[in-house]
Amino acid sequence: QGWSPDFIPKLTGDAIDMDLVDQVITIPAPQAMQCARQLAQKEGIFVGVSAGGTFAAALEISKDAPKGTTILAMLPDTGERYLSTPLFADYLPEMNEEELAIAASV
């Protein structure tokens, strides 16, 4: 996926060096994948592993945030490139007959 738990991208490293980052949160790959799957299944937001990790970190932040806090998590990743990977390998969409017919027609 191009990342690992201890990997910090240069842009983030530069922001840390300039004291613009409050906290770096490490999210294990299985947790990132689970969040990506949950976003797709529960919210209809189809994202990849990196975005799943970002969302997982936002959930961690929300646990200690004061009530009413606004948390922004940018998810600039699409799940399309992960359709043939383990991320969505076991995902079987639930479709009604009309949706199955539409899917079969394209």
C-alpha positions as a Markdown table, in Angstrom:
| # | Residue | x | y | z |
|---|---|---|---|---|
| 1 | Gln | 0.0 | 0.0 | 0.0 |
| 2 | Gly | 3.0 | 2.3 | 0.1 |
| 3 | Trp | 2.9 | 2.9 | 3.9 |
| 4 | Ser | 3.8 | 1.2 | 7.1 |
| 5 | Pro | 3.1 | 2.0 | 10.8 |
| 6 | Asp | 6.4 | 3.9 | 11.2 |
| 7 | Phe | 6.3 | 5.7 | 7.8 |
| 8 | Ile | 5.9 | 9.5 | 7.9 |
| 9 | Pro | 5.6 | 11.1 | 4.5 |
| 10 | Lys | 8.0 | 14.0 | 3.8 |
| 11 | Leu | 5.1 | 16.6 | 3.8 |
| 12 | Thr | 4.0 | 15.4 | 7.2 |
| 13 | Gly | 7.6 | 15.3 | 8.4 |
| 14 | Asp | 8.1 | 18.9 | 7.3 |
| 15 | Ala | 4.9 | 19.9 | 9.0 |
| 16 | Ile | 6.1 | 18.2 | 12.2 |
| 17 | Asp | 9.4 | 20.0 | 11.9 |
| 18 | Met | 7.6 | 23.4 | 11.6 |
| 19 | Asp | 5.5 | 22.5 | 14.8 |
| 20 | Leu | 2.3 | 22.4 | 12.7 |
| 21 | Val | 1.2 | 18.9 | 13.8 |
| 22 | Asp | -0.3 | 18.3 | 17.2 |
| 23 | Gln | -0.1 | 14.5 | 17.1 |
| 24 | Val | 0.8 | 11.5 | 14.9 |
| 25 | Ile | -1.4 | 8.4 | 15.4 |
| 26 | Thr | -0.2 | 5.0 | 14.3 |
| 27 | Ile | -3.0 | 2.8 | 12.9 |
| 28 | Pro | -2.3 | -0.9 | 12.2 |
| 29 | Ala | -3.1 | -2.1 | 8.6 |
| 30 | Pro | -5.9 | -4.5 | 9.8 |
| 31 | Gln | -7.6 | -1.7 | 11.6 |
| 32 | Ala | -7.3 | 0.6 | 8.6 |
| 33 | Met | -8.7 | -2.1 | 6.3 |
| 34 | Gln | -11.6 | -2.7 | 8.7 |
| 35 | Cys | -12.5 | 1.0 | 8.8 |
| 36 | Ala | -12.4 | 1.2 | 5.0 |
| 37 | Arg | -14.8 | -1.7 | 4.8 |
| 38 | Gln | -17.1 | -0.2 | 7.4 |
| 39 | Leu | -17.2 | 3.1 | 5.5 |
| 40 | Ala | -18.2 | 1.3 | 2.4 |
| 41 | Gln | -20.8 | -1.0 | 4.0 |
| 42 | Lys | -22.3 | 1.5 | 6.5 |
| 43 | Glu | -21.9 | 4.9 | 4.9 |
| 44 | Gly | -21.5 | 4.1 | 1.2 |
| 45 | Ile | -18.1 | 5.8 | 1.1 |
| 46 | Phe | -15.8 | 3.7 | -1.0 |
| 47 | Val | -12.2 | 4.4 | 0.1 |
| 48 | Gly | -8.9 | 2.6 | 0.2 |
| 49 | Val | -6.6 | 1.6 | 3.0 |
| 50 | Ser | -5.0 | 5.0 | 3.6 |
| 51 | Ala | -8.4 | 6.7 | 4.0 |
| 52 | Gly | -9.5 | 3.9 | 6.2 |
| 53 | Gly | -6.4 | 4.6 | 8.4 |
| 54 | Thr | -7.2 | 8.3 | 8.4 |
| 55 | Phe | -10.8 | 7.6 | 9.5 |
| 56 | Ala | -9.6 | 5.2 | 12.2 |
| 57 | Ala | -7.3 | 7.9 | 13.5 |
| 58 | Ala | -10.2 | 10.4 | 13.6 |
| 59 | Leu | -12.2 | 7.9 | 15.6 |
| 60 | Glu | -9.3 | 7.6 | 18.1 |
| 61 | Ile | -9.1 | 11.4 | 18.4 |
| 62 | Ser | -12.9 | 11.6 | 18.9 |
| 63 | Lys | -12.7 | 9.4 | 22.0 |
| 64 | Asp | -10.9 | 12.1 | 24.0 |
| 65 | Ala | -12.3 | 15.1 | 22.3 |
| 66 | Pro | -14.6 | 17.4 | 24.2 |
| 67 | Lys | -18.3 | 17.2 | 23.4 |
| 68 | Gly | -19.2 | 19.4 | 20.4 |
| 69 | Thr | -15.7 | 19.2 | 18.9 |
| 70 | Thr | -15.5 | 19.2 | 15.1 |
| 71 | Ile | -13.1 | 16.7 | 13.6 |
| 72 | Leu | -12.1 | 16.9 | 10.0 |
| 73 | Ala | -10.7 | 13.8 | 8.3 |
| 74 | Met | -9.9 | 14.2 | 4.6 |
| 75 | Leu | -10.3 | 10.9 | 2.7 |
| 76 | Pro | -8.6 | 11.5 | -0.6 |
| 77 | Asp | -8.5 | 7.9 | -1.7 |
| 78 | Thr | -10.9 | 5.7 | -3.7 |
| 79 | Gly | -11.6 | 2.1 | -3.2 |
| 80 | Glu | -11.7 | 1.2 | -6.9 |
| 81 | Arg | -8.0 | 0.3 | -7.1 |
| 82 | Tyr | -8.5 | -2.1 | -4.2 |
| 83 | Leu | -11.3 | -4.2 | -5.7 |
| 84 | Ser | -8.9 | -7.1 | -6.5 |
| 85 | Thr | -6.9 | -6.9 | -3.3 |
| 86 | Pro | -7.6 | -8.4 | 0.2 |
| 87 | Leu | -9.3 | -5.2 | 1.2 |
| 88 | Phe | -12.6 | -6.2 | -0.5 |
| 89 | Ala | -11.9 | -9.9 | -1.3 |
| 90 | Asp | -14.5 | -11.2 | 1.0 |
| 91 | Tyr | -17.0 | -8.5 | 0.4 |
| 92 | Leu | -20.2 | -9.7 | -1.1 |
| 93 | Pro | -22.6 | -6.9 | -1.9 |
| 94 | Glu | -26.2 | -7.4 | -1.0 |
| 95 | Met | -28.3 | -6.4 | -4.1 |
| 96 | Asn | -31.9 | -6.8 | -4.9 |
| 97 | Glu | -33.0 | -8.3 | -8.3 |
| 98 | Glu | -33.2 | -4.9 | -10.0 |
| 99 | Glu | -29.7 | -4.0 | -8.8 |
| 100 | Leu | -28.4 | -7.4 | -10.0 |
| 101 | Ala | -29.9 | -6.8 | -13.4 |
| 102 | Ile | -28.3 | -3.4 | -13.7 |
| 103 | Ala | -24.9 | -4.7 | -12.6 |
| 104 | Ala | -25.1 | -7.5 | -15.1 |
| 105 | Ser | -26.0 | -5.1 | -17.9 |
| 106 | Val | -22.8 | -3.1 | -17.7 |
